[in-house]
Amino acid sequence: MGKSSRTDPKVAVLMGGPSKEREVSLSSGRECAAALRGEGFEVVELDAGPDLCARLSEIQPDVVFNALHGRWGEDGCVQGMLEWMGLPYTHSGVLASALAMDKQRSKEAFRTAGLPVVDSVIVSKADVAAAHVMAPPYVVKPNNEGSSVGIYIVHESANAPPRLSADMPDQVMVEQYVAGRELTTTVMGDRALTVTEILTEGWYDYDAKYKPGGSRHVVPAEIPSDIFDLCMDYALRAHRALGCRGVSRTDFRWDEARGAEGLFLLETNTQPGMTPTSLVPEQAGKLGIGFGELCAWMVRDASCDR
């Protein structure tokens, strides 16, 4: 796996970085670093700054554990640098990471694979502010950010279009809103783990995802077996359609009044959170895979040319 004769490889855990999800990434990275030390690995924690390439050259890790979230760390950029340096790394490779981060292009891949996605368009922020670009209810969100950063729900009763914050990008996605239940499924390697239902008071936003008590998870989800099986099947097919590697997590919305026709794939996350409140470690735990064991598996799964 690496250049040294050590029994256990030296692992550099990348965390932090310049994205809007920096704080979550720091939390994920610290948790993963601690778990890997508990599994016997030599671990170096590395806050990913402009000197990342030089720092990695100094450290000379055998494996890079990518705990970055959001742009640069999740969109193929850091993956390309690691490929260029010849350093094996965890999670998805350059193309899958870039595809998954671009919500519109990943939807095109899902449609080609026969997976159900909701209608959406990419429009300018100015057009969204000027008038409804589709009949409410709809959702406005950045096309290439994760973790529910900058999401606006425009309800059916809304007379005026949303007022978007200044930090929203010039081009945004406007997506048909699907009422219903929030479901998610983790894929680990070549198998789907289970289905979680996420219960919140309102939208499953940044606080609901990352603040203790922000949401309640029902694992396994108490849903009909055919819907459960579809989530498992769709998540694995989405993982493969994008060419993902390692661990991914696919999110769904299910309108139970419509049965199987009401299940829609929202997006696939190639760098899912690995914090104490995160969904992936919780799902793995339900299958008897401890947090340390999960992190160690990801290190052993690492490679180049992903």
C-alpha positions, 0 to 999 in steps of 0.5 A: 500500500505504501513506501515503508516497511511499517506494519501499519501505514502512516495516515495523513488525515486531511481536514478543515480546508477553505470551504463553507463546511470547514468546521464540520470537516475539522470535527470529522477529521478529529474523530477519524484521526482518533479512531485510526490511532485506536486501530494502531495507525500512525496518524498525522492531522493536517489542516488543508491550506495553500501549502498542502502539497508541500506539507504532504511532501514533508510528511510522506504518508502511505495513505491520505484519509480525506475528511474534507467536505465541500468545495476543493476537498469534495469536488475532485480538486484535492483528488487530482493533486493526490493522483499527481503526487501518487498518494493513495487516498480514501473515498471517490476519485477525481471524476466521481467527486466532480460529478457528484458535487455538480448536482445538475450533472449528477442528475443527468447521470442518474437519469441515464441509469434509470433512477428517479430524480426531481425536475430542476433547472440552473438559472442566474441568481438575478432571475430567481430574485426577479420572478418565480422560475417554476411554479411553487413549491420549489427549492433554491440551492447552490449547484456545487455546495454540500451540507444544505448550505444556502437552501431556500424553500419557496412554499406553495403560498409564496407570492414573491420569489425568495430574497437570496443572500449575497454569498449565494453563487451567480448560478443556482439550482431551482428544483421542484419540491417533493413533500414527504419523508427524508431517507438516506442509505450508505454504500460501503464498497459494493454493498448498501448498508441500511436505510435511515429516516431523518426526523426534524421539525423543519428542513434537514438543514446544516444545524439539523445535520451537525448540532446534537439534537438537531435531528432524530434518526430512525435506523433501520427506517420504519417503512414498507419493505418495497420502499426499503429495498428500492432505497438500497437498490437505488443507492448502490446504482447511484454509487456505480452510475457516478463511479464512486469508491469507498463510502458514499451516502445517497439521500431520498425524499419519499411521498408515501401517498404515491408509494414507489412512484413517490420515491426520488433520489436527491443527491449522492454525497461522496464525502459524508460526515464522520462526526458523532451525529453523522449518519454513515457511522450510525448505519455501519454501527447497526450492522456491527461495524464499529467506528474504528473498524469503518475508518480502518476499512476506508484506509485499507480501501485507499488507492490511486486511479480511483 
